[in-house]
Amino acid sequence: MTLFPSTVHAVLHESILGRAAAKGIIEINCIQIRDFTENKQCQVDDYPYGGGWGCVMMAQPLKKCLDHVLSSAEGLTSRVIYLSPQGAPFTQETAKRLNRDYDHLVLVCGHYEGVDERFIESCVDEELSLGDFVLTGGEIAAMAVTDAVCRLVPGVLSDEECYTEESHWDGLLEYPQYTRPEEWEGLHVPEVLLNGDHAKISHWRRKQQLIRTKAKRPDMFEKADLSSPTDQQLLREIARDAARLPLTEPLSCRPAAMDDLPVILSMVSDARSVLARRHIDQWQGPYPTAEDFLPDIERGECFLILHGEEPAGVFCLSHAPQQEYAALTDGKWLSPDAPYCTLHRVALSAKYRGSGISSFLLRQAEQQARSSGFPAIRTDTHRKNKAMRALILSEGYSFRGNVLVSSEPGHDPHRQAFEKLL
């Protein structure tokens, strides 16, 4: 019910709602209130009793228009709604309720200084507001309510997920969205969205919902039901991420030089301390020493990960077959007869632990392996090193079995072996 039906009709019969109306899924009628006035001048408003600015819409044409609308809706469950700055805030939950509980909504659009209070008292079931501000009329608010409710009607959108994963549906804001191209003005689509792993994508999207809602709408975040084990795990991840060192410089990879040996050994020392605190019997003897890294550096098989110009991580990529891997037990290699390279001696500077650089390191190792023509990459880690195991598996490696290493005499030689085809 509006004084501007052609304007409202033009908006609500375009795009998605227009197609739905053409198919008969929804019906949107824009009724001219002025057609129901009993005044020869088609007057719909008059000055307010008691004085004041502007004019007030008269009850008579509003009531007569409403009677006409309701007379054509027999058998339907109707709800008369007046769009008003004094109404309850319109939310996604309101849209769900209106879609669920009613077949027929009548949206009354006020104008000028409002409508005669007697019409509201006797004819209106509910008042709704878009927010704590005032518009010149109710049409914009009515179109917003119409759009929000109608898109929930089955068949209007192509799939239920079109709205169940959007902002506000479950009390959270929506995750970020991206489309082609993958790189635009130096900005890249998050890699997780490109790998086709739907479980990882779902994990990332839910995590982004939590991060965004907490940052942009802390009021919503406080009210959201986040009691599920999945959400609780994500909240712990977010807390850990917040404690990480922010990466403000580009990450890169280069071959290590002899001059880098002191910083490499410093990173080994940092890693050794972490393993000791976790009671993991790996690198708890002298290995790896400078003598272990020197041949790798000379062969160009040792690499540094840099944050800007600062060394942050190290890894070695051996091109020679590993004797221990020939004695794999409890499984088999994916490519038993194909050439492979071995990722080993991986360490991060203590400063960069938990920063996300470890994933970058593994991807750089793969890139180096590909550029050297290897179709597969193998690695191993201590059976108690759960963090490294989780990282390796998250980057697409698969567990292949168990091996014994001889690099640390007097310490636990058992290792779990992994492989990834490139």
C-alpha positions, 0 to 999 in steps of 0.5 A: 500500500503506497502513494508511489506504486509504479516506482515500487513495482519497477524495483520489485519486478526486476531481477530475481524477484521479477523472475519469481513473480513471472513464474508464479512463485510469489505475487507482489501487488503495489496498490495506490492508496490515493485510489481509495480516498472519498475526497474529490481532490483525491486528498490523502493527507491533512494538517495535524491536530495540535499543530506542527510541521507537515501533514498526516495521512488520513485514516479513511483512504488507508482503511478502505485500501486495506479492506480492498486488499484483505478482501482478495486474500480470503483463506490466506494467513495475513499480517498487516505491517506498518513501516515506521521508525518506531517499529521493532528492528527488522532482522533476519529472524523477523524475515524467517518468521514472516516467511514461515508464519504467513501466506500474505503480507500487507506492507503499509507505506507511510509518507509525510509526517506519518499516518493517523494513529487511529489507523495504526491502533485498529488495523495494524498488526505489527510495526517494523523499522529498518533502523534508528533513522528516518526516511521520507516514506515507507517505500524503501523500507517496504521494498527491503522487507519484501526482498528479504522475505521473498528470497526465502520462499522456496523456488525464488533462489536456486538453492537453499544454501543461497541464503542459509550461508549468508550473513545473519542467517545463523547469527554470524556475518558471511565469509569473504567471496571471490571470483575470477581472476585469481590475481587482481591488482596484486591481490590474490584469491586465498589458496584454500579456495583453489585446491578443491578440498571442500572440507578445508574450504568449509573449515576456512569459511566458518572460521572467516565468519567467526573472525568477521563477526567478532571484528565487525559486529561484536554485539552479534558475536556475543549473542551467537551460539558457538557451543558446537565442538567445531566452533569451539575448535575454531575459536581456539585456532583464532586465539592462536592466530591472534598471538602469532607474529604478523607477517608484514613483509613478502615471503620468499625462498632462496638457496642457502649460502655458507654465510647463512650457517650460523642462522641455520644452526640457531634455527635448529637450536630453537627447534631442538628446544621446542621438541624437548619441551614436548618430550619428543626424542628428535634432534635431542643429540648433536644431529643436525650439525654444521657438518650435516648442512655443509654438503647440502649447501654445497649441492644447492639442496639447502634453502632459506625462507625469508620474511622480507630480508630476514631468515625465518626458516630452513629446509633441505631437499635431498636429490639422492635416494634415502637408504632408510626409505627402502626398508619401509614397513606397514605400508608402501610408497605411492611411486616405489620405482619413480625418482623422488626427492626427500624433504628433511632438516626443516626448522623455523626461527622461534620468532616465527613459530605459529606465523603460518610460514611452515605451510609456505615452506612446504609449498616452496619445497614442492616447487623446488622439487618440481623445478628439479624434475622430481615426480614425488617428494618424501619426508618423515617425522617422529611418531610423537611429533603431532604438529609436524604430522598435522602440517604434512597431512594438511599439505596433501601428503599421505602416510605411507608407513614406518621407517628407522633412521640412523642419524641420531644414535642413542635416540628413538629411531622410529619415524613415520614416512609420508609421500606426495605425488607432484 
